[in-house]
Amino acid sequence: MPPRARGLFGSFKHAYEGLIHTVVNQRNMKVHVVSALLVAMVGSGIVLDLATKATLIFCVLLVFFAEILNTALEALVDLHIDEFDERARVTKDAAAAGVLVLAIGTVAIFAAVIVTHWPLILESGDRVLRQVVVGGPLVALGGLLLWRARRAVWLDVLASVAGAVLLLLLATWTSSAVMTGMTAGLFALCVVAARRRQLADQPGTASAGSAVAGPGNT
């Protein structure tokens, strides 16, 4: 068993490892991260009131929480089951259903925000165009970094640098510093996940998330 960090810092470290493990290894979590980038793009492109921004951010975090919890439940079931068990199937399916329900609810809320602010979106043609021109490639770069495929390290480095440049451009005309900060945090998560995947693909390297394999994680 790998050594475990102790104290408050250790708790945060293991929680961080759990987040990165989920992003690297769970396909649905990758979809959630890219979707969150799209939400952040919209939030930083049009003027939204505080309640709407707080609702969008809370929905994104709630879906992330559900997917992380689903991953933990799947690992727990696999740890104790060596062969097919109907109860294990029900446990996994029910946990996945919880994530699905939250994701559908988030999409519905996001659609309601778009419909409600549609007149404002039509009036902000130039701002929306800039968001598409800059935000589209930024989201695509985030998806590329999350894509689990063997590729040269320099490609991930190039994508990370290009994303950082686009983030700087986005920050110069953003309508919400909070949403732009959320975008930066999500893209940084993509960069870290890509780096972790590169390390895991190297021969003789422990798989990503090995630090969270032991009992008693936070």
Phi and psi in degrees as a GROMACS rama.xvg file:
@    title "Ramachandran Plot"
@    xaxis  label "Phi"
@    yaxis  label "Psi"
@TYPE xy
-65.0254  150.869  PRO-2
-63.0871  149.044  PRO-3
-114.261  138.408  ARG-4
-74.707  148.409  ALA-5
-110.943  165.257  ARG-6
79.4402  -171.547  GLY-7
-63.2815  -43.5032  LEU-8
-60.9706  -40.8253  PHE-9
-62.6147  -38.0593  GLY-10
-62.3791  -44.7779  SER-11
-65.3929  -37.7688  PHE-12
-62.325  -45.4322  LYS-13
-69.4788  -35.3145  HIS-14
-63.9228  -41.0666  ALA-15
-62.6209  -42.744  TYR-16
-62.3448  -38.2055  GLU-17
-63.7932  -40.1909  GLY-18
-63.2585  -48.7774  LEU-19
-63.9066  -40.9294  ILE-20
-58.24  -43.1408  HIS-21
-65.1802  -43.6839  THR-22
-65.5532  -40.3605  VAL-23
-70.6745  -39.2636  VAL-24
-105.133  -13.9894  ASN-25
-106.974  117.426  GLN-26
-60.0216  -42.4816  ARG-27
-64.2697  -33.9718  ASN-28
-65.483  -36.2239  MET-29
-60.6819  -43.1872  LYS-30
-61.5489  -41.0005  VAL-31
-64.0205  -40.0259  HIS-32
-65.1494  -45.729  VAL-33
-63.5211  -40.7703  VAL-34
-63.2075  -39.467  SER-35
-63.9306  -35.5546  ALA-36
-62.1946  -40.5688  LEU-37
-63.5654  -42.4646  LEU-38
-61.2891  -43.8712  VAL-39
-64.6721  -35.713  ALA-40
-60.9883  -45.1412  MET-41
-64.7601  -43.7681  VAL-42
-63.9266  -30.6821  GLY-43
-89.6301  -6.71901  SER-44
-98.4629  -32.5133  GLY-45
-117.63  155.66  ILE-46
-80.0589  116.214  VAL-47
-117.633  148.563  LEU-48
-73.9997  166.248  ASP-49
-60.2043  -41.4698  LEU-50
-62.6036  -40.5963  ALA-51
-67.1153  -44.5346  THR-52
-62.6614  -42.1759  LYS-53
-63.7488  -37.7056  ALA-54
-64.859  -44.8941  THR-55
-63.2909  -45.5316  LEU-56
-63.112  -42.6822  ILE-57
-63.7607  -40.2593  PHE-58
-63.5701  -42.9156  CYS-59
-61.0553  -47.1588  VAL-60
-65.6302  -34.5987  LEU-61
-67.0578  -40.541  LEU-62
-65.8748  -41.5226  VAL-63
-58.5217  -46.7761  PHE-64
-59.1168  -44.4722  PHE-65
-64.0939  -40.8261  ALA-66
-68.0812  -38.9973  GLU-67
-64.827  -43.125  ILE-68
-64.7415  -39.003  LEU-69
-61.6742  -41.4938  ASN-70
-62.6535  -42.097  THR-71
-63.9373  -41.5272  ALA-72
-65.0144  -40.525  LEU-73
-62.6368  -42.869  GLU-74
-64.4752  -39.0533  ALA-75
-64.9625  -42.7905  LEU-76
-64.4269  -45.683  VAL-77
-62.2162  -30.7809  ASP-78
-66.5569  -30.1287  LEU-79
-109.334  -2.86  HIS-80
-119.207  123.581  ILE-81
-100.474  -16.2183  ASP-82
-144.165  171.579  GLU-83
-59.3799  135.901  PHE-84
-141.008  128.469  ASP-85
-59.2586  -36.288  GLU-86
-66.6685  -35.8311  ARG-87
-65.6227  -40.5347  ALA-88
-61.9148  -44.0037  ARG-89
-62.6979  -41.0367  VAL-90
-60.6905  -47.2132  THR-91
-67.1537  -42.8355  LYS-92
-64.8955  -40.4385  ASP-93
-66.2836  -40.95  ALA-94
-63.9514  -42.3433  ALA-95
-65.1524  -35.7356  ALA-96
-63.6051  -36.8812  ALA-97
-60.843  -42.5669  GLY-98
-64.3134  -42.3596  VAL-99
-61.4558  -43.2324  LEU-100
-61.5317  -45.0494  VAL-101
-65.1721  -39.3903  LEU-102
-64.4369  -42.0838  ALA-103
-63.3299  -41.8559  ILE-104
-62.4169  -39.8507  GLY-105
-64.9597  -41.8566  THR-106
-61.7702  -41.0589  VAL-107
-63.7154  -42.6929  ALA-108
-64.9962  -42.1639  ILE-109
-62.8956  -41.7679  PHE-110
-63.2866  -39.0861  ALA-111
-64.0226  -38.4393  ALA-112
-63.4125  -44.2669  VAL-113
-62.5306  -46.1548  ILE-114
-63.3888  -43.2079  VAL-115
-63.8683  -37.9393  THR-116
-98.8572  15.7047  HIS-117
-59.8106  -43.1721  TRP-118
-58.3592  -39.9344  PRO-119
-65.7204  -38.0462  LEU-120
-63.1878  -41.6776  ILE-121
-64.3785  -33.0543  LEU-122
-78.2423  -15.1957  GLU-123
-108.684  48.9424  SER-124
-57.1454  -47.7878  GLY-125
-63.8467  -42.2905  ASP-126
-65.8644  -42.0408  ARG-127
-64.0772  -40.9028  VAL-128
-61.6663  -42.1359  LEU-129
-63.8143  -38.11  ARG-130
-64.0308  -39.3438  GLN-131
-67.1281  -43.6821  VAL-132
-65.0436  -40.7124  VAL-133
-92.4215  -44.2682  VAL-134
-69.5995  -35.8862  GLY-135
-57.8229  -54.8833  GLY-136
-61.8847  -34.0834  PRO-137
-64.6268  -44.7377  LEU-138
-64.1278  -39.7504  VAL-139
-63.8891  -39.321  ALA-140
-65.9656  -39.1233  LEU-141
-61.7716  -42.1516  GLY-142
-64.3726  -37.9194  GLY-143
-62.2886  -43.553  LEU-144
-64.4352  -33.0486  LEU-145
-81.4159  -18.9628  LEU-146
-63.2844  121.092  TRP-147
-84.7508  89.1902  ARG-148
-149.207  145.132  ALA-149
-68.8435  129.022  ARG-150
-155.769  166.087  ARG-151
-65.1863  145.463  ALA-152
-61.2075  -35.4879  VAL-153
-63.418  -25.9321  TRP-154
-66.8459  -42.2218  LEU-155
-65.8753  -38.4343  ASP-156
-64.0152  -44.3661  VAL-157
-62.3317  -42.9759  LEU-158
-64.0281  -38.4401  ALA-159
-66.1973  -43.1958  SER-160
-66.262  -44.2801  VAL-161
-61.9511  -39.7564  ALA-162
-63.827  -39.1968  GLY-163
-63.3744  -39.7116  ALA-164
-64.267  -43.5953  VAL-165
-64.1726  -37.0588  LEU-166
-63.1121  -39.4914  LEU-167
-63.8981  -40.9315  LEU-168
-62.9511  -43.2702  LEU-169
-61.0165  -37.8286  LEU-170
-67.8513  -19.795  ALA-171
-76.7122  -19.9468  THR-172
-133.217  15.033  TRP-173
-61.5724  149.433  THR-174
-92.8022  -8.08888  SER-175
-151.673  113.691  SER-176
-64.813  -31.901  ALA-177
-65.2256  -46.5895  VAL-178
-67.1501  -35.5325  MET-179
-66.9881  -39.7946  THR-180
-62.598  -38.4541  GLY-181
-62.7486  -41.6869  MET-182
-60.3749  -44.8484  THR-183
-62.9433  -42.2109  ALA-184
-63.8311  -41.2102  GLY-185
-66.7036  -40.5842  LEU-186
-67.9581  -37.7832  PHE-187
-60.9403  -37.0452  ALA-188
-62.2081  -39.5773  LEU-189
-63.2037  -41.4131  CYS-190
-64.2321  -45.4813  VAL-191
-63.6492  -41.2932  VAL-192
-63.1102  -39.6055  ALA-193
-64.5669  -40.8029  ALA-194
-65.0861  -41.7895  ARG-195
-64.1632  -38.1555  ARG-196
-65.1556  -40.9269  ARG-197
-61.1935  -42.1301  GLN-198
-66.0337  -39.8383  LEU-199
-67.4086  -28.7445  ALA-200
-79.2777  -12.8763  ASP-201
-72.8926  137.977  GLN-202
-59.4329  136.144  PRO-203
80.6988  7.29753  GLY-204
-98.5033  138.513  THR-205
-64.124  147.317  ALA-206
-65.5088  152.583  SER-207
-61.5748  140.036  ALA-208
87.1125  6.60077  GLY-209
-63.226  -24.5892  SER-210
-70.3289  -14.0345  ALA-211
-107.475  13.2418  VAL-212
-78.3325  -20.9587  ALA-213
-78.5918  169.007  GLY-214
-76.2536  159.598  PRO-215
79.4107  27.1902  GLY-216
-73.7178  156.685  ASN-217
